[in-house]
Protein backbone atom coordinates (compact mmCIF):
# COMPACT_ATOMS: atom_id res chain seq x y z
CA UNK A 1 0.00 0.00 0.00
CA UNK A 2 1.33 3.45 -0.87
CA UNK A 3 2.45 5.53 2.07
CA UNK A 4 0.15 8.32 0.88
CA UNK A 5 -3.01 6.21 1.01
CA UNK A 6 -4.05 7.61 4.38
CA UNK A 7 -3.77 11.14 2.97
CA UNK A 8 -6.13 10.23 0.12
CA UNK A 9 -8.63 8.91 2.66
CA UNK A 10 -8.22 12.03 4.79
CA UNK A 11 -8.92 14.32 1.83
CA UNK A 12 -12.03 12.32 0.98
CA UNK A 13 -13.26 12.62 4.56
CA UNK A 14 -12.51 16.35 4.62
CA UNK A 15 -14.83 16.92 1.68
CA UNK A 16 -17.57 15.04 3.52
CA UNK A 17 -17.27 16.53 6.98
CA UNK A 18 -17.22 20.13 5.75
CA UNK A 19 -20.90 19.60 4.90
CA UNK A 20 -21.78 18.45 8.42
CA UNK A 21 -22.69 20.65 11.41
CA UNK A 22 -20.32 20.82 14.42
CA UNK A 23 -20.69 17.91 16.79
CA UNK A 24 -21.74 15.38 14.12
CA UNK A 25 -20.45 11.90 14.80
CA UNK A 26 -18.30 10.48 12.00
CA UNK A 27 -16.93 7.03 11.26
CA UNK A 28 -14.34 5.51 13.55
CA UNK A 29 -11.26 3.49 12.67
CA UNK A 30 -13.17 0.24 12.10
CA UNK A 31 -15.71 1.85 9.77
CA UNK A 32 -13.11 3.82 7.84
CA UNK A 33 -10.93 0.73 7.39
CA UNK A 34 -13.86 -1.36 6.12
CA UNK A 35 -15.23 1.37 3.87
CA UNK A 36 -11.94 2.09 2.07
CA UNK A 37 -10.59 -1.45 2.17
CA UNK A 38 -7.48 -0.59 4.18
CA UNK A 39 -5.92 -1.72 7.41
CA UNK A 40 -6.49 -0.17 10.82
CA UNK A 41 -3.14 1.62 10.63
CA UNK A 42 -4.12 3.59 7.51
CA UNK A 43 -7.56 4.38 8.91
CA UNK A 44 -6.02 5.56 12.17
CA UNK A 45 -3.50 7.73 10.31
CA UNK A 46 -6.29 9.33 8.25
CA UNK A 47 -8.27 10.26 11.37
CA UNK A 48 -5.12 11.53 13.06
CA UNK A 49 -4.55 13.78 10.03
CA UNK A 50 -8.02 15.26 10.52
CA UNK A 51 -7.22 15.78 14.21
CA UNK A 52 -3.96 17.50 13.28
CA UNK A 53 -5.94 19.94 11.12
CA UNK A 54 -8.37 20.49 14.05
CA UNK A 55 -11.28 19.37 11.88
CA UNK A 56 -12.40 16.62 14.25
CA UNK A 57 -12.03 15.80 17.92
CA UNK A 58 -12.05 12.40 19.54
CA UNK A 59 -13.92 11.85 22.77
CA UNK A 60 -12.50 8.83 24.52
CA UNK A 61 -15.01 6.02 24.79
CA UNK A 62 -17.62 7.90 22.76
CA UNK A 63 -16.39 8.49 19.21
CA UNK A 64 -15.05 11.03 16.73
CA UNK A 65 -16.96 14.22 15.97
CA UNK A 66 -16.74 17.16 13.62
CA UNK A 67 -15.20 20.12 15.41
CA UNK A 68 -15.48 23.86 15.26
CA UNK A 69 -13.06 25.66 17.51
CA UNK A 70 -14.66 28.61 19.22
CA UNK A 71 -12.93 31.76 20.40
CA UNK A 72 -12.89 31.75 24.19
CA UNK A 73 -12.32 35.40 25.08
CA UNK A 74 -10.53 36.34 28.30
CA UNK A 75 -10.70 40.10 28.77
CA UNK A 76 -11.10 42.71 31.52
CA UNK A 77 -14.47 43.55 29.95
CA UNK A 78 -15.64 39.93 29.64
CA UNK A 79 -17.38 38.43 32.73
CA UNK A 80 -15.76 35.18 33.92
CA UNK A 81 -18.76 33.17 32.78
CA UNK A 82 -18.49 30.00 30.70
CA UNK A 83 -22.05 30.18 29.38
CA UNK A 84 -21.86 33.87 28.41
CA UNK A 85 -18.53 33.43 26.64
CA UNK A 86 -19.62 30.33 24.70
CA UNK A 87 -22.91 31.92 23.64
CA UNK A 88 -21.02 34.99 22.46
CA UNK A 89 -19.08 32.61 20.18
CA UNK A 90 -22.43 31.41 18.73
CA UNK A 91 -22.26 27.96 20.30
CA UNK A 92 -24.32 26.05 22.87
CA UNK A 93 -22.90 25.81 26.41
CA UNK A 94 -23.75 23.22 29.04
CA UNK A 95 -22.21 22.59 32.44
CA UNK A 96 -22.43 19.62 34.80
CA UNK A 97 -21.57 20.01 38.48
CA UNK A 98 -19.44 17.03 39.46
CA UNK A 99 -18.99 17.90 43.12
CA UNK A 100 -19.32 20.76 45.57
CA UNK A 101 -17.92 20.37 49.08
CA UNK A 102 -16.94 22.69 51.91
CA UNK A 103 -13.29 22.23 52.90
CA UNK A 104 -10.60 24.13 54.83
CA UNK A 105 -8.95 26.62 52.50
CA UNK A 106 -5.42 25.49 51.56
CA UNK A 107 -2.63 28.10 51.92
CA UNK A 108 -2.04 28.35 48.16
CA UNK A 109 -5.70 29.34 47.73
CA UNK A 110 -6.05 31.47 50.87
CA UNK A 111 -3.15 33.73 49.89
CA UNK A 112 -4.56 34.99 46.55
CA UNK A 113 -8.05 35.31 48.08
CA UNK A 114 -6.80 37.31 51.07
CA UNK A 115 -8.24 34.81 53.58
CA UNK A 116 -6.76 32.88 56.47
CA UNK A 117 -5.60 29.33 55.65
CA UNK A 118 -8.10 26.85 56.99
CA UNK A 119 -11.07 29.19 56.52
CA UNK A 120 -14.18 27.40 55.23
CA UNK A 121 -14.30 27.36 51.46
CA UNK A 122 -16.45 25.71 48.79
CA UNK A 123 -14.50 23.59 46.31
CA UNK A 124 -16.61 23.39 43.18
CA UNK A 125 -15.67 21.06 40.32
CA UNK A 126 -17.54 21.22 37.02
CA UNK A 127 -17.37 19.76 33.53
CA UNK A 128 -18.48 21.99 30.66
CA UNK A 129 -19.46 21.36 27.05
CA UNK A 130 -19.54 23.22 23.74
CA UNK A 131 -22.21 21.97 21.33
CA UNK A 132 -22.47 18.84 23.51
CA UNK A 133 -18.75 18.04 23.19
CA UNK A 134 -16.63 18.04 26.39
CA UNK A 135 -14.48 21.16 26.36
CA UNK A 136 -13.64 22.28 29.90
CA UNK A 137 -12.91 20.87 33.32
CA UNK A 138 -12.10 22.96 36.33
CA UNK A 139 -12.12 23.79 40.01
CA UNK A 140 -13.39 27.00 41.61
CA UNK A 141 -12.60 27.96 45.19
CA UNK A 142 -15.38 30.13 46.68
CA UNK A 143 -14.94 31.39 50.28
CA UNK A 144 -17.93 30.45 52.42
CA UNK A 145 -18.27 34.07 53.56
CA UNK A 146 -19.05 35.06 49.95
CA UNK A 147 -21.90 32.59 49.53
CA UNK A 148 -22.62 30.32 52.54
CA UNK A 149 -25.21 28.13 50.79
CA UNK A 150 -23.55 27.56 47.42
CA UNK A 151 -24.53 23.90 47.36
CA UNK A 152 -28.21 24.81 47.72
CA UNK A 153 -27.97 27.50 45.03
CA UNK A 154 -26.46 25.01 42.59
CA UNK A 155 -29.71 23.08 42.75
CA UNK A 156 -31.35 25.89 40.81
CA UNK A 157 -28.50 26.88 38.47
CA UNK A 158 -25.16 25.45 37.36
CA UNK A 159 -23.83 28.94 36.51
CA UNK A 160 -21.57 30.34 39.24
CA UNK A 161 -21.68 33.78 37.60
CA UNK A 162 -25.47 33.82 37.73
CA UNK A 163 -25.55 32.57 41.33
CA UNK A 164 -23.13 35.26 42.48
CA UNK A 165 -25.17 37.94 40.73
CA UNK A 166 -28.55 36.79 42.02
CA UNK A 167 -27.72 35.40 45.47
CA UNK A 168 -24.70 37.45 46.53
CA UNK A 169 -25.53 40.70 44.73
CA UNK A 170 -22.09 40.67 43.11
CA UNK A 171 -20.87 41.69 39.68
CA UNK A 172 -17.93 39.36 38.96
CA UNK A 173 -14.95 40.27 36.81
CA UNK A 174 -11.40 39.00 36.45
CA UNK A 175 -8.96 40.91 38.64
CA UNK A 176 -6.00 38.78 37.50
CA UNK A 177 -5.48 35.88 35.14
CA UNK A 178 -2.86 33.84 33.36
CA UNK A 179 -2.98 31.13 30.74
CA UNK A 180 -0.58 28.46 29.53
CA UNK A 181 -0.68 25.57 27.08
CA UNK A 182 0.08 22.38 29.00
CA UNK A 183 -0.11 18.62 28.59
CA UNK A 184 -3.23 17.21 30.24
CA UNK A 185 -2.65 14.81 33.11
CA UNK A 186 -4.41 11.45 33.13
CA UNK A 187 -7.03 12.79 35.58
CA UNK A 188 -7.68 15.96 33.58
CA UNK A 189 -7.77 14.05 30.29
CA UNK A 190 -10.37 11.66 31.71
CA UNK A 191 -12.65 14.61 32.50
CA UNK A 192 -12.04 16.25 29.12
CA UNK A 193 -12.58 13.00 27.21
CA UNK A 194 -9.10 13.34 25.70
CA UNK A 195 -5.86 11.40 26.05
CA UNK A 196 -3.20 11.94 28.70
CA UNK A 197 -0.56 14.24 27.24
CA UNK A 198 -2.91 15.98 24.80
CA UNK A 199 -2.50 19.78 24.76
CA UNK A 200 -4.94 21.75 26.89
CA UNK A 201 -5.18 25.36 27.99
CA UNK A 202 -4.83 25.98 31.71
CA UNK A 203 -6.55 29.26 32.60
CA UNK A 204 -6.21 30.54 36.16
CA UNK A 205 -8.11 33.62 37.30
CA UNK A 206 -8.78 35.57 40.47
CA UNK A 207 -12.21 37.15 40.35
CA UNK A 208 -13.56 40.16 42.20
CA UNK A 209 -16.77 42.14 42.65
CA UNK A 210 -16.76 45.22 40.43
CA UNK A 211 -18.37 47.75 42.82
CA UNK A 212 -16.56 46.75 46.01
CA UNK A 213 -13.35 45.11 44.80
CA UNK A 214 -14.05 42.20 47.14
CA UNK A 215 -12.33 38.99 46.07
CA UNK A 216 -14.97 36.39 45.19
CA UNK A 217 -13.30 33.20 44.00
CA UNK A 218 -10.23 31.60 42.48
CA UNK A 219 -10.61 29.51 39.33
CA UNK A 220 -8.44 26.84 37.68
CA UNK A 221 -9.91 25.60 34.40
CA UNK A 222 -8.60 23.26 31.70
CA UNK A 223 -9.85 23.74 28.13
CA UNK A 224 -9.41 21.34 25.22
CA UNK A 225 -7.12 22.95 22.65
CA UNK A 226 -8.91 21.22 19.78
CA UNK A 227 -12.25 22.71 20.82
CA UNK A 228 -11.29 26.13 22.16
CA UNK A 229 -9.00 28.80 20.77
CA UNK A 230 -7.97 30.99 23.68
CA UNK A 231 -8.10 34.72 22.88
CA UNK A 232 -6.54 37.15 25.38
CA UNK A 233 -7.40 40.84 25.36
CA UNK A 234 -5.60 43.21 27.70
CA UNK A 235 -8.07 46.08 27.42
CA UNK A 236 -8.22 49.33 25.51
CA UNK A 237 -9.26 49.98 21.95
CA UNK A 238 -7.01 48.54 19.25
CA UNK A 239 -5.60 51.14 16.87
CA UNK A 240 -5.05 50.77 13.13
CA UNK A 241 -2.76 47.92 12.19
CA UNK A 242 0.41 48.70 10.29
CA UNK A 243 0.31 47.91 6.60
QUIPE-V291418 format. One record per residue. N is the residue number from 0. RES is the residue in one letter. SS is DSSP state (2 for helix, 1 for strand, 0 for the rest). PSI is psi in whole degrees, -180 to 180 (none if undefined). OMEGA is omega in radians with two decimals (999 if undefined). Layout:
N,RES,SS,PSI,OMEGA / N,RES,SS,PSI,OMEGA
This chain:
0,X,0,135,3.13 / 1,X,0,145,-3.11 / 2,X,0,-20,-3.10 / 3,X,0,2,-3.09 / 4,X,2,-42,-3.10 / 5,X,2,-31,3.11 / 6,X,2,-37,3.09 / 7,X,2,-42,3.11 / 8,X,2,-43,3.14 / 9,X,2,-44,-3.14 / 10,X,2,-38,3.10 / 11,X,2,-44,-3.14 / 12,X,2,-36,3.11 / 13,X,2,-45,-3.13 / 14,X,2,-32,-3.12 / 15,X,2,-45,-3.00 / 16,X,2,-20,3.09 / 17,X,0,-16,3.12 / 18,X,0,-3,-3.06 / 19,X,0,150,3.09 / 20,X,0,158,3.09 / 21,X,0,142,3.12 / 22,X,0,5,3.11 / 23,X,0,133,3.11 / 24,X,1,135,3.10 / 25,X,1,176,-3.08 / 26,X,0,145,3.05 / 27,X,0,-173,-3.07 / 28,X,2,-45,-3.10 / 29,X,2,-47,-3.10 / 30,X,2,-41,3.13 / 31,X,2,-43,3.14 / 32,X,2,-45,-3.12 / 33,X,2,-40,-3.08 / 34,X,2,-40,-3.07 / 35,X,2,1,3.09 / 36,X,0,41,-3.13 / 37,X,0,172,3.10 / 38,X,0,169,-3.13 / 39,X,2,-33,-3.10 / 40,X,2,-43,3.13 / 41,X,2,-41,3.12 / 42,X,2,-43,3.13 / 43,X,2,-43,-3.13 / 44,X,2,-37,3.12 / 45,X,2,-44,3.13 / 46,X,2,-35,3.09 / 47,X,2,-33,3.09 / 48,X,2,-39,3.09 / 49,X,2,-37,3.06 / 50,X,2,-42,-3.12 / 51,X,2,-35,3.12 / 52,X,0,1,3.14 / 53,X,0,31,3.11 / 54,X,0,-23,3.10 / 55,X,1,161,2.98 / 56,X,1,143,3.13 / 57,X,1,131,3.06 / 58,X,1,116,-3.02 / 59,X,0,129,3.12 / 60,X,0,-2,-3.10 / 61,X,0,-52,-3.14 / 62,X,1,-168,-3.13 / 63,X,1,136,-3.01 / 64,X,1,150,3.04 / 65,X,1,142,-3.04 / 66,X,0,151,2.94 / 67,X,0,107,-3.12 / 68,X,0,132,3.10 / 69,X,1,155,3.03 / 70,X,1,118,3.08 / 71,X,1,104,-3.00 / 72,X,1,126,3.01 / 73,X,1,115,-3.00 / 74,X,1,154,3.06 / 75,X,0,-25,-3.11 / 76,X,0,-3,-3.10 / 77,X,0,119,3.11 / 78,X,0,146,-3.14 / 79,X,0,63,-3.07 / 80,X,0,122,3.12 / 81,X,2,-50,-3.05 / 82,X,2,-42,3.13 / 83,X,2,-43,-3.08 / 84,X,2,-41,-3.13 / 85,X,2,-41,3.11 / 86,X,2,-37,3.11 / 87,X,2,-24,3.08 / 88,X,0,11,3.08 / 89,X,0,40,3.05 / 90,X,0,172,-3.09 / 91,X,0,119,3.09 / 92,X,1,155,2.98 / 93,X,1,142,-3.12 / 94,X,1,140,3.09 / 95,X,1,126,3.07 / 96,X,1,119,-3.14 / 97,X,1,-40,3.09 / 98,X,1,150,3.03 / 99,X,1,118,-3.10 / 100,X,1,150,3.10 / 101,X,1,123,-3.05 / 102,X,1,162,3.00 / 103,X,1,137,-3.08 / 104,X,0,121,3.10 / 105,X,0,155,-3.08 / 106,X,2,-39,-3.09 / 107,X,2,-17,3.05 / 108,X,2,-40,-3.10 / 109,X,2,-39,-3.12 / 110,X,2,-59,3.13 / 111,X,2,-31,-3.10 / 112,X,2,-4,3.13 / 113,X,0,31,3.12 / 114,X,0,167,3.08 / 115,X,0,134,3.05 / 116,X,0,140,-3.10 / 117,X,0,-8,3.08 / 118,X,0,149,3.13 / 119,X,1,137,-3.06 / 120,X,1,142,3.04 / 121,X,1,129,3.01 / 122,X,1,109,-3.06 / 123,X,1,125,3.11 / 124,X,1,129,-3.05 / 125,X,1,152,3.06 / 126,X,1,130,-3.05 / 127,X,1,155,-3.02 / 128,X,1,153,2.97 / 129,X,1,120,-3.10 / 130,X,0,41,3.09 / 131,X,0,9,3.04 / 132,X,1,135,3.14 / 133,X,1,132,-3.04 / 134,X,1,-20,-3.00 / 135,X,1,142,3.06 / 136,X,1,132,-3.09 / 137,X,1,173,3.13 / 138,X,1,132,3.02 / 139,X,1,137,3.10 / 140,X,1,113,-3.08 / 141,X,1,112,3.11 / 142,X,1,140,-3.11 / 143,X,0,-25,3.13 / 144,X,0,-16,3.07 / 145,X,0,-44,-3.09 / 146,X,0,91,-3.04 / 147,X,0,-39,-3.03 / 148,X,0,51,-3.13 / 149,X,2,-42,-3.13 / 150,X,2,-39,3.11 / 151,X,2,-44,-3.12 / 152,X,2,-32,-3.14 / 153,X,0,-16,3.07 / 154,X,0,-22,-3.14 / 155,X,0,-24,-3.11 / 156,X,0,143,3.09 / 157,X,0,5,-3.11 / 158,X,0,113,3.11 / 159,X,2,-39,3.12 / 160,X,2,-46,-3.13 / 161,X,2,-41,-3.13 / 162,X,2,-44,-3.13 / 163,X,2,-37,3.13 / 164,X,2,-43,-3.02 / 165,X,2,-36,-3.04 / 166,X,2,-28,-3.13 / 167,X,0,-3,3.14 / 168,X,0,29,-3.07 / 169,X,0,159,3.02 / 170,X,0,93,-3.01 / 171,X,1,145,2.95 / 172,X,1,162,3.12 / 173,X,1,123,3.04 / 174,X,1,-27,-3.11 / 175,X,1,146,3.06 / 176,X,1,161,2.99 / 177,X,1,156,-3.10 / 178,X,1,146,3.11 / 179,X,1,148,3.05 / 180,X,1,120,-3.06 / 181,X,1,172,3.02 / 182,X,1,129,-3.09 / 183,X,0,135,3.03 / 184,X,0,171,3.13 / 185,X,2,-41,-3.13 / 186,X,2,-45,-3.14 / 187,X,2,-43,3.14 / 188,X,2,-37,3.13 / 189,X,2,-38,3.13 / 190,X,2,-32,-3.13 / 191,X,2,-9,-3.09 / 192,X,0,20,-3.13 / 193,X,0,-165,3.14 / 194,X,0,147,3.09 / 195,X,0,132,-3.11 / 196,X,0,-13,3.08 / 197,X,0,148,3.13 / 198,X,1,140,3.10 / 199,X,1,146,3.06 / 200,X,1,132,2.97 / 201,X,1,116,-3.13 / 202,X,1,119,3.10 / 203,X,1,135,-3.14 / 204,X,1,145,3.04 / 205,X,1,124,-2.96 / 206,X,1,140,-3.06 / 207,X,1,168,3.04 / 208,X,1,129,-3.06 / 209,X,0,-52,-3.06 / 210,X,0,-41,-2.99 / 211,X,0,-21,-3.04 / 212,X,0,7,-3.14 / 213,X,0,133,3.13 / 214,X,1,128,-3.01 / 215,X,1,-48,-3.12 / 216,X,1,162,3.10 / 217,X,1,134,-3.03 / 218,X,1,136,2.98 / 219,X,1,113,-3.06 / 220,X,1,137,3.08 / 221,X,1,132,-3.12 / 222,X,1,135,3.11 / 223,X,1,127,-3.10 / 224,X,0,-21,3.13 / 225,X,0,-1,3.12 / 226,X,0,-30,-3.05 / 227,X,1,132,2.96 / 228,X,1,115,-3.08 / 229,X,1,127,3.13 / 230,X,1,121,-3.12 / 231,X,1,128,3.05 / 232,X,1,133,-3.07 / 233,X,0,0,3.11 / 234,X,0,166,-3.11 / 235,X,0,171,-3.14 / 236,X,0,124,-3.13 / 237,X,0,138,3.10 / 238,X,0,-177,3.13 / 239,X,0,140,3.13 / 240,X,0,146,3.10 / 241,X,0,149,-3.13 / 242,X,0,none,999
